[in-house]
Amino acid sequence: MSRNAYSAIFAGVYRFLIIASLSFGLLPGCGTRESESAYVSDATFRERLSLLGGAKGLRFFRLPGPEEWTDLPADSLNPITPAKVRLGQALFFDPAISFDPACKAAARTFSCASCHFAAAGFQAGIRQSIAGGGRGHGFLRHKHPSCDSSEVDVQMLRTPSIAHCAWQEVQLWSGKLGGTGPNQGTDSLWPAGSFLELNKLGLQGVETQARVALEAHGMRMSSDLLTQTKYKELFDEAFPTEKDELRYRRFSMARAIAAWERTVVCDLAPWQVWLRGDSSALSKRQKEGAAIFFGKAKCVQCHTGPALNSMSFHVLGMSDMEGPGIIPKSGSQDHNLGRGAFTGKSEDRYAFKTPQLYNLKDAGFLGHGGNFCSVEEVIRYKNAGKAQNDAVPKEQISVHFRPLNLNEKEIQALTDFLENALYDPRLKRYEPESVPSGFCFPNADKLSRAQLGCR
């Protein structure tokens, strides 16, 4: 799907939102009675969702299947091809490309998948992700004892999932990476010599973020990997018209990684199976939770489309990443300002991008600061409508953050829908059987090799 086509559809959902509100109870003063948020029947609910989906009907909320790449949103400057996807998958999981981290003891031991692995819904699985300077796999990853805290490659915001990144024109919680969509016209905010200057490439956020990450995490291709493994063949197949002096560099690596990332979708989740016509895919309580999601709780105002996300930014007053166990990062601390740190606009301060909602129950930590340990905790926070971060001025809080008036039964139904109906149980299908280097993956440090059972 082209960028303009998707934008038109995304805009269309808001045109139909007011009409659909009459059925779902989304207008102010509506949907306060439990009977109005209860599930009625599959046929009636499909009709209401079709109305909400605008011109695409139910397909507006459908994720493409594995053979439907042409339906995936793609950057016009980086068309998705099978050859790019094969190369991108290998690069994403291969620790052999992590040549130059700040802590040399961790060189060639980590990969992109160290912080985005399947068992955590392609999130980090720990509150503060650790790339270079870490050891151990997945939920057990921690700082490497041979690395000083100043050398450890950490983030001060929770690492989001790569799943459904195809539906994100800009990347990161602040949305600062990407030269299209919400970032059009922000050229003056891309200073020369900074990573933001890469927005000038005109690529979307997925491609731009991949390029930034490769450099920020000390990852690159080497002549040894090209000559001693099948990487050269993979690059040649993925970029046959690229000049030889550019074909094996980070720009090509980033485009391949982004092409693969765009194919990571949770299309086997029961909600997606239900959308494709199998009414038995959801339990009665999950259907009630879906009705609450699209009705009384008004979640769809921000979480919409196939990924149940959006390119909108909201101030919800959640706490930041701080406290015991958090490794501080030197430099600017303006990351807690969210979108406002990028735009400099007062109205954007403390606003963070709306995330996708699939496979959250294995993430371990939620919220931009990782301060919530379950989906239910987030629902209860939003249901109460009371900010927890005293640093956020009350006048900055989003108009959408207000008490939802859900009762206990509705909270449990909504939790069931989000945790289980949106859960794809087979994300490991996106992992390769091996990587070209032959390294243990996604990590190759001694502890990870033992945990992963690598020889």
C-alpha positions as CSV (number, residue, x, y, z in Angstrom):
1,M,0.0,0.0,0.0
2,S,1.3,3.5,-0.9
3,R,2.0,6.0,1.8
4,N,-0.7,8.3,0.4
5,A,-3.2,5.6,0.3
6,Y,-2.6,4.5,3.9
7,S,-2.8,8.2,5.0
8,A,-6.1,8.6,3.3
9,I,-7.5,5.5,4.9
10,F,-6.2,6.5,8.3
11,A,-7.8,9.9,8.0
12,G,-11.0,8.3,6.9
13,V,-11.4,6.5,10.2
14,Y,-11.8,9.8,12.0
15,R,-14.5,10.9,9.5
16,F,-16.4,7.8,10.3
17,L,-15.7,7.9,14.0
18,I,-18.6,10.3,14.7
19,I,-21.0,8.2,12.7
20,A,-19.8,5.0,14.4
21,S,-20.1,6.7,17.8
22,L,-23.8,6.5,17.5
23,S,-23.5,2.7,17.6
24,F,-20.5,2.3,19.9
25,G,-21.3,4.9,22.4
26,L,-18.2,7.0,21.9
27,L,-19.7,10.5,22.2
28,P,-19.4,12.4,25.5
29,G,-22.2,11.3,27.8
30,C,-22.7,8.0,26.0
31,G,-21.6,4.6,26.8
32,T,-21.8,5.0,30.6
33,R,-24.3,2.2,31.1
34,E,-22.9,-1.3,31.1
35,S,-25.5,-2.5,28.7
36,E,-24.2,-0.1,26.0
37,S,-20.7,-1.5,26.2
38,A,-21.7,-5.2,26.3
39,Y,-21.2,-7.4,23.3
40,V,-24.3,-8.0,21.3
41,S,-23.6,-10.5,18.5
42,D,-20.9,-11.2,15.9
43,A,-23.0,-9.9,13.0
44,T,-23.9,-6.6,14.7
45,F,-20.3,-6.1,15.9
46,R,-18.9,-6.7,12.5
47,E,-21.4,-4.2,11.0
48,R,-20.3,-1.5,13.5
49,L,-16.6,-2.2,12.9
50,S,-17.1,-2.0,9.2
51,L,-18.6,1.4,9.6
52,L,-15.7,2.5,11.8
53,G,-13.3,1.1,9.2
54,G,-14.5,3.5,6.6
55,A,-14.0,2.6,2.9
56,K,-12.0,-0.5,3.8
57,G,-14.6,-1.8,6.3
58,L,-13.3,-4.7,8.4
59,R,-10.1,-4.8,6.3
60,F,-9.1,-1.5,7.9
61,F,-8.3,-3.5,11.1
62,R,-6.8,-6.5,9.3
63,L,-3.1,-7.3,9.3
64,P,-1.7,-8.8,6.1
65,G,-0.9,-12.5,6.1
66,P,2.6,-13.9,5.2
67,E,1.8,-13.9,1.5
68,E,0.4,-10.4,1.4
69,W,3.5,-8.3,1.4
70,T,2.0,-5.9,-1.2
71,D,-0.5,-4.9,1.5
72,L,2.2,-3.9,3.9
73,P,2.9,-0.1,4.2
74,A,6.3,0.4,2.6
75,D,8.6,3.3,2.1
76,S,8.5,4.2,-1.6
77,L,12.3,4.7,-1.5
78,N,12.7,1.1,-0.1
79,P,10.3,-1.4,-1.7
80,I,10.0,-4.7,0.2
81,T,11.5,-7.6,-1.7
82,P,12.1,-11.2,-0.7
83,A,15.9,-10.7,-1.1
84,K,15.9,-7.7,1.1
85,V,13.9,-9.5,3.7
86,R,16.3,-12.5,3.8
87,L,19.3,-10.2,4.2
88,G,17.5,-8.0,6.8
89,Q,16.6,-11.0,8.9
90,A,20.2,-12.2,9.0
91,L,21.6,-8.8,9.9
92,F,19.0,-8.3,12.6
93,F,19.9,-11.5,14.5
94,D,23.6,-11.8,13.8
95,P,26.0,-10.7,16.6
96,A,28.9,-10.8,14.3
97,I,28.2,-7.3,13.0
98,S,28.5,-5.6,16.4
99,F,32.2,-4.7,16.0
100,D,32.6,-1.5,17.8
101,P,30.7,-1.1,21.1
102,A,32.0,1.3,23.8
103,C,32.8,-1.7,25.9
104,K,35.2,-3.7,23.8
105,A,34.7,-6.8,26.0
106,A,31.2,-7.0,24.5
107,A,32.3,-6.7,20.8
108,R,30.5,-9.2,18.5
109,T,28.3,-10.5,21.3
110,F,25.0,-8.7,20.7
111,S,22.5,-8.0,17.9
112,C,19.4,-6.0,17.2
113,A,17.5,-9.0,18.5
114,S,19.2,-8.7,21.9
115,C,16.7,-5.9,22.7
116,H,13.9,-7.1,20.4
117,F,13.3,-10.9,20.8
118,A,10.3,-13.0,20.0
119,A,9.5,-14.3,23.5
120,A,9.0,-10.7,24.7
121,G,6.8,-9.7,21.8
122,F,9.9,-8.3,20.1
123,Q,10.5,-6.0,23.0
124,A,13.4,-6.1,25.4
125,G,11.7,-8.1,28.2
126,I,13.5,-6.1,30.8
127,R,12.8,-2.6,32.0
128,Q,15.9,-1.0,30.7
129,S,17.3,-2.6,27.5
130,I,21.0,-3.3,27.3
131,A,22.7,-3.7,23.9
132,G,26.5,-3.4,24.0
133,G,27.9,-4.0,27.5
134,G,25.3,-6.5,28.4
135,R,25.4,-10.3,28.8
136,G,22.8,-13.0,29.1
137,H,19.8,-13.6,26.9
138,G,16.3,-12.1,27.0
139,F,14.7,-11.7,30.4
140,L,18.0,-12.6,32.1
141,R,20.1,-10.0,30.3
142,H,22.1,-7.7,32.6
143,K,25.2,-5.5,32.7
144,H,28.5,-7.3,31.8
145,P,30.8,-7.3,34.8
146,S,33.8,-6.4,32.6
147,C,32.0,-3.2,31.3
148,D,31.9,0.1,33.2
149,S,28.5,1.6,33.6
150,S,29.6,4.6,31.5
151,E,30.4,2.1,28.6
152,V,27.1,0.2,28.8
153,D,24.7,0.9,25.8
154,V,21.4,1.6,27.5
155,Q,18.3,3.6,26.8
156,M,16.4,5.8,29.2
157,L,13.1,5.0,27.6
158,R,11.5,1.5,27.4
159,T,12.4,-0.3,24.2
160,P,9.2,-0.6,22.1
161,S,8.3,-3.6,19.9
162,I,9.4,-3.8,16.3
163,A,6.1,-5.6,15.5
164,H,3.9,-3.6,13.2
165,C,6.5,-0.9,12.7
166,A,5.2,-0.8,9.1
167,W,2.4,1.3,10.4
168,Q,4.7,3.9,11.9
169,E,5.9,6.7,9.7
170,V,8.1,8.1,12.4
171,Q,10.0,6.2,15.1
172,L,11.0,6.4,18.8
173,W,8.7,7.5,21.6
174,S,9.3,11.1,20.5
175,G,8.8,10.3,16.8
176,K,12.0,12.2,16.0
177,L,13.4,9.7,13.4
178,G,12.0,9.8,9.9
179,G,11.7,12.5,7.3
180,T,8.0,12.0,6.4
181,G,4.6,12.1,7.9
182,P,4.5,14.1,11.2
183,N,8.1,15.2,10.7
184,Q,7.5,17.0,7.4
185,G,8.4,20.6,7.7
186,T,10.7,20.0,10.7
187,D,13.9,20.3,8.7
188,S,15.3,23.1,10.8
189,L,15.3,20.6,13.8
190,W,17.8,18.2,12.0
191,P,21.2,19.8,12.8
192,A,24.2,18.9,10.8
193,G,26.4,16.3,12.4
194,S,23.6,14.7,14.5
195,F,21.7,11.5,14.0
196,L,18.7,13.7,13.2
197,E,20.5,14.9,10.0
198,L,19.7,11.4,8.6
199,N,16.1,12.5,8.3
200,K,17.3,14.4,5.3
201,L,17.5,11.1,3.4
202,G,13.7,11.4,3.1
203,L,13.1,7.9,4.4
204,Q,10.4,6.9,6.8
205,G,11.1,6.2,10.4
206,V,11.7,2.5,10.2
207,E,14.5,2.9,7.6
208,T,15.9,6.0,9.4
209,Q,15.9,4.3,12.8
210,A,17.6,1.2,11.4
211,R,20.4,3.4,9.9
212,V,20.8,5.4,13.2
213,A,20.8,2.2,15.3
214,L,23.6,0.6,13.3
215,E,25.9,3.5,13.9
216,A,24.8,4.2,17.5
217,H,25.4,0.6,18.5
218,G,28.7,0.2,16.6
219,M,27.4,-2.2,14.0
220,R,28.8,-2.6,10.5
221,M,29.7,-5.1,7.8
222,S,33.3,-6.3,7.4
223,S,35.3,-7.6,4.4
224,D,35.9,-10.8,6.3
225,L,32.2,-11.4,6.7
226,L,31.6,-10.6,3.0
227,T,34.4,-13.0,1.8
228,Q,34.0,-15.8,4.3
229,T,30.2,-16.1,4.6
230,K,27.2,-15.9,2.3
231,Y,26.7,-12.2,3.1
232,K,28.1,-11.0,-0.2
233,E,25.6,-13.2,-2.1
234,L,22.7,-11.9,0.1
235,F,23.7,-8.2,-0.5
236,D,24.1,-8.8,-4.3
237,E,20.7,-10.3,-4.5
238,A,19.1,-7.6,-2.4
239,F,20.7,-4.6,-4.1
240,P,21.7,-5.7,-7.6
241,T,21.7,-2.2,-9.0
242,E,23.5,-0.5,-6.1
243,K,27.1,0.7,-6.8
244,D,29.7,-1.7,-5.5
245,E,31.2,1.0,-3.2
246,L,27.8,1.5,-1.5
247,R,26.2,-1.9,-1.7
248,Y,27.7,-3.3,1.6
249,R,27.5,-0.2,3.7
250,R,25.2,0.8,6.6
251,F,22.7,2.5,4.2
252,S,22.0,-0.8,2.5
253,M,22.1,-2.7,5.7
254,A,19.5,-0.4,7.2
255,R,17.1,-0.7,4.2
256,A,17.3,-4.5,4.4
257,I,16.7,-4.6,8.1
258,A,13.8,-2.2,7.7
259,A,12.3,-4.3,4.9
260,W,12.4,-7.4,7.2
261,E,11.0,-5.5,10.2
262,R,8.0,-4.4,8.2
263,T,7.1,-8.1,7.7
264,V,6.8,-8.8,11.4
265,V,3.1,-8.9,12.1
266,C,0.9,-10.7,14.6
267,D,-1.6,-12.0,12.1
268,L,-2.2,-15.2,14.0
269,A,-3.7,-13.4,17.0
270,P,-7.3,-14.6,17.7
271,W,-8.6,-11.1,17.0
272,Q,-7.1,-11.3,13.5
273,V,-8.6,-14.7,13.0
274,W,-12.0,-13.4,14.1
275,L,-11.7,-10.5,11.6
276,R,-11.1,-13.0,8.9
277,G,-14.5,-14.6,9.6
278,D,-13.9,-17.3,12.4
279,S,-16.4,-16.3,15.1
280,S,-15.1,-19.0,17.4
281,A,-11.6,-17.5,17.6
282,L,-12.6,-15.2,20.5
283,S,-14.2,-16.2,23.8
284,K,-17.4,-14.5,25.0
285,R,-15.4,-12.4,27.5
286,Q,-12.9,-11.4,24.8
287,K,-15.7,-10.2,22.6
288,E,-17.1,-8.2,25.5
289,G,-13.6,-6.7,25.9
290,A,-13.5,-5.8,22.2
291,A,-16.8,-4.1,22.5
292,I,-15.5,-2.1,25.5
293,F,-12.3,-1.3,23.6
294,F,-14.2,0.1,20.6
295,G,-17.0,1.6,22.7
296,K,-17.1,2.7,26.3
297,A,-13.4,2.8,27.0
298,K,-12.8,4.8,23.7
299,C,-9.4,3.1,23.2
300,V,-10.0,3.3,19.4
301,Q,-9.7,7.1,19.5
302,C,-5.9,6.7,19.7
303,H,-5.4,2.9,19.0
304,T,-6.7,2.2,15.5
305,G,-5.9,0.6,12.2
306,P,-4.4,-2.9,11.8
307,A,-1.7,-2.4,14.5
308,L,-4.1,-0.6,16.9
309,N,-1.7,2.3,17.1
310,S,-1.4,5.8,15.6
311,M,1.0,8.6,14.8
312,S,-0.5,10.7,17.6
313,F,1.3,11.9,20.7
314,H,-0.4,12.2,24.1
315,V,0.5,13.3,27.6
316,L,-0.7,10.6,30.0
317,G,1.4,11.6,33.0
318,M,3.2,8.3,33.4
319,S,6.4,8.0,35.4
320,D,9.8,8.1,33.8
321,M,12.5,5.5,33.9
322,E,14.3,6.1,37.1
323,G,15.0,4.5,40.5
324,P,16.9,1.4,41.7
325,G,18.6,-0.7,39.1
326,I,18.5,1.9,36.3
327,I,21.9,2.6,34.7
328,P,22.1,6.4,34.1
329,K,23.1,7.6,30.7
330,S,25.3,10.7,30.3
331,G,24.3,13.6,28.2
332,S,21.0,15.4,27.8
333,Q,18.1,14.2,30.0
334,D,15.4,15.8,27.8
335,H,14.2,12.4,26.8
336,N,11.5,12.7,29.5
337,L,10.0,15.5,27.6
338,G,8.9,13.2,24.8
339,R,7.8,14.9,21.6
340,G,8.6,18.3,23.1
341,A,12.3,17.5,23.3
342,F,12.3,17.2,19.5
343,T,10.0,20.0,18.5
344,G,10.7,22.4,21.3
345,K,7.0,23.3,21.4
346,S,5.5,23.7,24.9
347,E,2.3,21.9,23.9
348,D,4.4,18.8,23.0
349,R,6.2,18.5,26.3
350,Y,5.7,15.1,28.0
351,A,3.8,13.8,25.0
352,F,4.7,10.3,23.8
353,K,3.8,8.4,20.7
354,T,0.8,6.0,20.8
355,P,2.2,2.4,20.7
356,Q,0.8,-0.8,19.1
357,L,-1.0,-3.2,21.3
358,Y,-0.2,-6.8,20.2
359,N,1.7,-9.4,22.3
360,L,2.0,-7.2,25.3
361,K,1.5,-9.8,28.0
362,D,5.1,-11.1,27.6
363,A,6.7,-7.7,27.5
364,G,7.3,-7.6,31.2
365,F,7.2,-3.8,31.5
366,L,4.9,-1.2,29.9
367,G,4.8,2.6,29.6
368,H,7.6,4.8,28.3
369,G,9.3,4.5,31.6
370,G,8.6,0.8,32.1
371,N,6.7,1.5,35.3
372,F,3.8,-0.9,34.7
373,C,4.2,-4.7,35.0
374,S,1.0,-5.8,33.3
375,V,-1.6,-4.8,30.8
376,E,-4.2,-4.8,33.7
377,E,-2.1,-2.2,35.6
378,V,-2.1,0.1,32.5
379,I,-5.9,-0.3,32.2
380,R,-6.5,0.5,35.8
381,Y,-4.2,3.5,35.5
382,K,-6.2,4.8,32.6
383,N,-9.5,3.9,34.2
384,A,-8.6,6.0,37.3
385,G,-7.5,8.9,35.0
386,K,-5.1,10.3,37.6
387,A,-1.5,11.2,36.5
388,Q,1.3,9.5,38.5
389,N,4.2,11.9,37.4
390,D,4.2,15.0,39.5
391,A,6.7,16.6,37.1
392,V,4.0,16.8,34.4
393,P,1.9,20.0,34.7
394,K,-1.8,19.3,35.0
395,E,-2.6,21.6,32.1
396,Q,-0.4,19.4,29.8
397,I,-2.4,16.2,30.4
398,S,-4.3,15.0,27.4
399,V,-8.0,15.6,27.1
400,H,-8.3,11.8,26.4
401,F,-6.9,11.0,29.8
402,R,-9.9,11.0,32.0
403,P,-11.7,8.4,34.2
404,L,-13.2,5.7,32.0
405,N,-15.8,4.5,34.7
406,L,-15.2,0.9,33.9
407,N,-16.4,-1.6,36.5
408,E,-14.4,-4.6,37.6
409,K,-16.1,-7.0,35.1
410,E,-15.3,-4.6,32.3
411,I,-11.7,-4.2,33.4
412,Q,-11.3,-7.9,33.3
413,A,-12.9,-8.3,29.9
414,L,-10.8,-5.5,28.4
415,T,-7.7,-7.1,29.9
416,D,-8.6,-10.4,28.4
417,F,-9.1,-8.9,25.0
418,L,-5.8,-7.0,25.1
419,E,-3.7,-9.8,26.6
420,N,-5.1,-12.8,24.8
421,A,-7.2,-11.8,21.8
422,L,-4.2,-9.7,20.6
423,Y,-1.6,-12.4,21.3
424,D,0.1,-14.2,18.4
425,P,1.6,-17.4,20.0
426,R,4.0,-18.1,17.1
427,L,6.3,-15.1,16.8
428,K,9.4,-17.4,16.8
429,R,8.5,-18.1,13.2
430,Y,10.3,-14.8,12.4
431,E,13.6,-16.1,13.8
432,P,16.1,-17.6,11.4
433,E,17.4,-21.2,11.8
434,S,21.0,-19.8,11.7
435,V,22.9,-16.7,10.8
436,P,25.6,-16.4,8.1
437,S,28.4,-15.9,10.6
438,G,27.6,-19.2,12.3
439,F,27.6,-17.3,15.6
440,C,25.2,-18.2,18.5
441,F,22.3,-15.7,18.1
442,P,20.9,-13.4,19.1
443,N,23.7,-13.1,21.6
444,A,27.2,-14.7,21.5
445,D,28.6,-13.9,25.0
446,K,29.6,-16.9,27.1
447,L,26.6,-16.7,29.4
448,S,24.1,-16.4,26.5
449,R,25.7,-19.3,24.7
450,A,25.1,-21.5,27.8
451,Q,21.5,-20.2,28.3
452,L,20.7,-20.7,24.6
453,G,22.4,-24.1,24.4
454,C,24.8,-23.1,21.7
455,R,28.0,-25.1,21.1
